[in-house]
Amino acid sequence: MASCFTDLAMQYIDGEWRPGTGSWDIIDFNPYDGEKLASITIATIDEVDQAYRAAARAQRAWAETNPYARRDIFDRALGLVEEREQEITEAITAELGGTRLKARFELHLAKEFLREAAQLTLRSEGRLLPSPVDGKENRLYRVPVGVVGVISPFNFPFLLSIKPVAAALALGNAVVLKPHQDTPVVGGTLIAKIFEDAGLPSGLLNVVLTDIAEIGDAFIEHPVPKVISFTGSDKVGRHIATVCAAQLKRTVLELGGNSALVVLDDADIDYAVDAAVFSRYVDQGQVCMAANRVLVDRSVAEEFTEKFVAKVRTLKTGDPSDPQTVIGPVINSLQAHAISAAVDQAVAEGATVLVRGGTTDNLVEPSVLTDVPADSSLLHKEIFGPVALLVPFDGEDEAIRIVNDTPYGLSGAVHTADVERGVTFAKRVDTGMFHVNDGTIHDEPLVPFGGEKHSGIGRLNGETTLDAFTTLKWISVQHGRSTFPF
């Protein structure tokens, strides 16, 4: 496994593996045991430029390639992921502290999106539109935007790089990918290696391993990319949106969340507990769709709370390579300290502690809090870690008010014995996605994925991917002769 990281700890530009030329290195650490996995000399602004220029050179021929030939690349890439599943699982565990359960979940979705990408190659369909002008034929072509810049996060780096990268490539674009500096291999060069081995022509996928401390806004300001796809915090997302808007550049932004899982008075309590625990604690709570807040009707709050706390106490924290581990390490010490500080803040504000997990290095044990004051900032922001806030409510109207009292609007769920009651509730929530009698964490290849408010702009998956990574071009043909006034 160490050799995997060493071999892939390089820039991948125009089909060549080469070291960066920056003056300092990114050190890739295992967040569980602190093992140094690799040292990577960062890419400079000049190498970002080289990557974009290579992508622009390669893209035109790729767009003209028979879509069935493009589809073959994705079929082969899928086969390689299936062949290398054990190696990728070990890389996820080593580089980001993902548990075996989390790795299976991420790999399953990544394979589904590769299958969808293979189908996307055949879906750039055109149209003929009628014209009020005699003899005129209006042709509407769906064409690639050209080059797409992708910035991926650390929490699901393999999936959240594969999803936009594969879709953009499938639709005839070229891509430059900048993975998070904490997951440069799983989120970046491992994917480049898969596509290289699958036969993707040189220059179409480039990976730059760097940091904004070195390149500033060069990745998003560069004139070549027509679309920037970013997954990460709303703070960074707002900055990207501002810079790109000034250049009339399109963005697809999947940002943070403060999702709520709501338990109504007629819910199946045992099932709701299972859904809530998974929705809060999978991947140590480092999921944008995670149920930060668990809202429970006061009439069932005592039963739910007792069962929820009991289940949380069974979650094993420790070595992510142990199949029994549910809570592995968070990505780095900054995150660990921020999570502990959030719990301390809640306690200082008067919250009741039902479970208080300790913190050892990057291992943060799960916590459960209730009676968090209504004006606490914790109820309104994203807590990217294993901390659940239990919030009682009286009736649906109060639940809706609490759910919507946040600047975010990504995901959520409601539990009830009456499905249509749940759907009616879901329609009143200001989110891009909401689930009835399920968890808050879902992603599927065909459904539009994205959020409202500070949770993002735009959608990916299915038909919405076509809108994200292609543009429409009108070409008219006059079969007769137009008449002109002069």
JOWOQUI-V365458 format. One record per residue. N is the residue number from 1. RES is the residue in three letters. PSI is psi in whole degrees, 0 to 359 (NA if undefined). Layout:
# JOWOQUI-V365458
<<N	RES	PSI> <N	RES	PSI>>
This chain:
# JOWOQUI-V365458
<<1	MET	321> <2	ALA	322> <3	SER	327> <4	CYS	314> <5	PHE	320> <6	THR	317> <7	ASP	329> <8	LEU	9> <9	ALA	57> <10	MET	166> <11	GLN	151> <12	TYR	101> <13	ILE	124> <14	ASP	39> <15	GLY	7> <16	GLU	139> <17	TRP	122> <18	ARG	156> <19	PRO	156> <20	GLY	168> <21	THR	14> <22	GLY	173> <23	SER	3> <24	TRP	170> <25	ASP	146> <26	ILE	128> <27	ILE	120> <28	ASP	113> <29	PHE	150> <30	ASN	118> <31	PRO	346> <32	TYR	309> <33	ASP	1> <34	GLY	6> <35	GLU	136> <36	LYS	118> <37	LEU	323> <38	ALA	160> <39	SER	127> <40	ILE	117> <41	THR	126> <42	ILE	158> <43	ALA	147> <44	THR	177> <45	ILE	322> <46	ASP	322> <47	GLU	329> <48	VAL	316> <49	ASP	316> <50	GLN	319> <51	ALA	314> <52	TYR	320> <53	ARG	321> <54	ALA	318> <55	ALA	317> <56	ALA	320> <57	ARG	321> <58	ALA	337> <59	GLN	320> <60	ARG	316> <61	ALA	324> <62	TRP	320> <63	ALA	331> <64	GLU	356> <65	THR	141> <66	ASN	127> <67	PRO	333> <68	TYR	326> <69	ALA	322> <70	ARG	321> <71	ARG	323> <72	ASP	325> <73	ILE	317> <74	PHE	327> <75	ASP	318> <76	ARG	322> <77	ALA	319> <78	LEU	316> <79	GLY	322> <80	LEU	321> <81	VAL	318> <82	GLU	320> <83	GLU	324> <84	ARG	20> <85	GLU	319> <86	GLN	317> <87	GLU	317> <88	ILE	320> <89	THR	314> <90	GLU	324> <91	ALA	319> <92	ILE	318> <93	THR	317> <94	ALA	315> <95	GLU	326> <96	LEU	8> <97	GLY	23> <98	GLY	137> <99	THR	169> <100	ARG	321> <101	LEU	314> <102	LYS	317> <103	ALA	318> <104	ARG	317> <105	PHE	314> <106	GLU	317> <107	LEU	321> <108	HIS	313> <109	LEU	320> <110	ALA	319> <111	LYS	322> <112	GLU	320> <113	PHE	332> <114	LEU	321> <115	ARG	318> <116	GLU	322> <117	ALA	321> <118	ALA	322> <119	GLN	329> <120	LEU	332> <121	THR	336> <122	LEU	10> <123	ARG	12> <124	SER	74> <125	GLU	145> <126	GLY	179> <127	ARG	156> <128	LEU	128> <129	LEU	144> <130	PRO	158> <131	SER	144> <132	PRO	354> <133	VAL	126> <134	ASP	136> <135	GLY	359> <136	LYS	138> <137	GLU	126> <138	ASN	115> <139	ARG	132> <140	LEU	113> <141	TYR	140> <142	ARG	116> <143	VAL	156> <144	PRO	152> <145	VAL	334> <146	GLY	268> <147	VAL	137> <148	VAL	131> <149	GLY	129> <150	VAL	128> <151	ILE	118> <152	SER	158> <153	PRO	180> <154	PHE	343> <155	ASN	317> <156	PHE	64> <157	PRO	323> <158	PHE	310> <159	LEU	312> <160	LEU	358> <161	SER	314> <162	ILE	316> <163	LYS	302> <164	PRO	325> <165	VAL	309> <166	ALA	319> <167	ALA	315> <168	ALA	317> <169	LEU	317> <170	ALA	327> <171	LEU	10> <172	GLY	10> <173	ASN	167> <174	ALA	162> <175	VAL	141> <176	VAL	125> <177	LEU	129> <178	LYS	102> <179	PRO	165> <180	HIS	143> <181	GLN	342> <182	ASP	347> <183	THR	58> <184	PRO	332> <185	VAL	302> <186	VAL	322> <187	GLY	358> <188	GLY	278> <189	THR	334> <190	LEU	321> <191	ILE	319> <192	ALA	319> <193	LYS	320> <194	ILE	313> <195	PHE	325> <196	GLU	313> <197	ASP	337> <198	ALA	352> <199	GLY	15> <200	LEU	128> <201	PRO	149> <202	SER	144> <203	GLY	341> <204	LEU	328> <205	LEU	121> <206	ASN	143> <207	VAL	123> <208	VAL	125> <209	LEU	108> <210	THR	189> <211	ASP	148> <212	ILE	339> <213	ALA	335> <214	GLU	316> <215	ILE	353> <216	GLY	230> <217	ASP	14> <218	ALA	325> <219	PHE	321> <220	ILE	338> <221	GLU	342> <222	HIS	139> <223	PRO	343> <224	VAL	308> <225	PRO	136> <226	LYS	341> <227	VAL	137> <228	ILE	121> <229	SER	121> <230	PHE	136> <231	THR	123> <232	GLY	210> <233	SER	154> <234	ASP	331> <235	LYS	310> <236	VAL	322> <237	GLY	319> <238	ARG	322> <239	HIS	315> <240	ILE	317> <241	ALA	320> <242	THR	313> <243	VAL	315> <244	CYS	325> <245	ALA	323> <246	ALA	336> <247	GLN	9> <248	LEU	41> <249	LYS	137> <250	ARG	146> <251	THR	150> <252	VAL	112> <253	LEU	116> <254	GLU	107> <255	LEU	201> <256	GLY	176> <257	GLY	163> <258	ASN	58> <259	SER	153> <260	ALA	139> <261	LEU	122> <262	VAL	130> <263	VAL	109> <264	LEU	173> <265	ASP	344> <266	ASP	17> <267	ALA	156> <268	ASP	105> <269	ILE	315> <270	ASP	317> <271	TYR	319> <272	ALA	323> <273	VAL	312> <274	ASP	315> <275	ALA	319> <276	ALA	318> <277	VAL	315> <278	PHE	314> <279	SER	335> <280	ARG	323> <281	TYR	355> <282	VAL	141> <283	ASP	40> <284	GLN	22> <285	GLY	8> <286	GLN	58> <287	VAL	131> <288	CYS	332> <289	MET	1> <290	ALA	149> <291	ALA	84> <292	ASN	320> <293	ARG	134> <294	VAL	109> <295	LEU	130> <296	VAL	129> <297	ASP	135> <298	ARG	333> <299	SER	338> <300	VAL	8> <301	ALA	321> <302	GLU	313> <303	GLU	314> <304	PHE	312> <305	THR	316> <306	GLU	315> <307	LYS	324> <308	PHE	312> <309	VAL	319> <310	ALA	319> <311	LYS	319> <312	VAL	323> <313	ARG	343> <314	THR	350> <315	LEU	123> <316	LYS	130> <317	THR	136> <318	GLY	217> <319	ASP	118> <320	PRO	342> <321	SER	347> <322	ASP	121> <323	PRO	340> <324	GLN	349> <325	THR	132> <326	VAL	321> <327	ILE	108> <328	GLY	196> <329	PRO	151> <330	VAL	171> <331	ILE	328> <332	ASN	176> <333	SER	329> <334	LEU	317> <335	GLN	317> <336	ALA	315> <337	HIS	321> <338	ALA	321> <339	ILE	314> <340	SER	320> <341	ALA	324> <342	ALA	319> <343	VAL	316> <344	ASP	320> <345	GLN	316> <346	ALA	317> <347	VAL	318> <348	ALA	331> <349	GLU	354> <350	GLY	8> <351	ALA	151> <352	THR	130> <353	VAL	119> <354	LEU	324> <355	VAL	129> <356	ARG	106> <357	GLY	147> <358	GLY	171> <359	THR	124> <360	THR	111> <361	ASP	240> <362	ASN	5> <363	LEU	117> <364	VAL	112> <365	GLU	155> <366	PRO	146> <367	SER	153> <368	VAL	126> <369	LEU	151> <370	THR	177> <371	ASP	33> <372	VAL	127> <373	PRO	143> <374	ALA	334> <375	ASP	8> <376	SER	136> <377	SER	338> <378	LEU	332> <379	LEU	347> <380	HIS	355> <381	LYS	171> <382	GLU	129> <383	ILE	108> <384	PHE	64> <385	GLY	179> <386	PRO	64> <387	VAL	122> <388	ALA	137> <389	LEU	115> <390	LEU	125> <391	VAL	112> <392	PRO	153> <393	PHE	163> <394	ASP	97> <395	GLY	161> <396	GLU	322> <397	ASP	318> <398	GLU	322> <399	ALA	315> <400	ILE	317> <401	ARG	317> <402	ILE	316> <403	VAL	317> <404	ASN	354> <405	ASP	65> <406	THR	150> <407	PRO	353> <408	TYR	163> <409	GLY	64> <410	LEU	293> <411	SER	188> <412	GLY	174> <413	ALA	155> <414	VAL	142> <415	HIS	129> <416	THR	154> <417	ALA	344> <418	ASP	105> <419	VAL	316> <420	GLU	330> <421	ARG	318> <422	GLY	318> <423	VAL	317> <424	THR	318> <425	PHE	313> <426	ALA	323> <427	LYS	338> <428	ARG	356> <429	VAL	135> <430	ASP	75> <431	THR	162> <432	GLY	338> <433	MET	144> <434	PHE	146> <435	HIS	136> <436	VAL	124> <437	ASN	50> <438	ASP	186> <439	GLY	180> <440	THR	350> <441	ILE	105> <442	HIS	147> <443	ASP	134> <444	GLU	150> <445	PRO	333> <446	LEU	348> <447	VAL	147> <448	PRO	118> <449	PHE	124> <450	GLY	177> <451	GLY	176> <452	GLU	173> <453	LYS	229> <454	HIS	5> <455	SER	3> <456	GLY	177> <457	ILE	132> <458	GLY	173> <459	ARG	154> <460	LEU	169> <461	ASN	143> <462	GLY	220> <463	GLU	330> <464	THR	337> <465	THR	325> <466	LEU	318> <467	ASP	327> <468	ALA	319> <469	PHE	10> <470	THR	170> <471	THR	162> <472	LEU	135> <473	LYS	126> <474	TRP	122> <475	ILE	121> <476	SER	147> <477	VAL	123> <478	GLN	107> <479	HIS	340> <480	GLY	225> <481	ARG	125> <482	SER	154> <483	THR	141> <484	PHE	147> <485	PRO	346> <486	PHE	NA>>
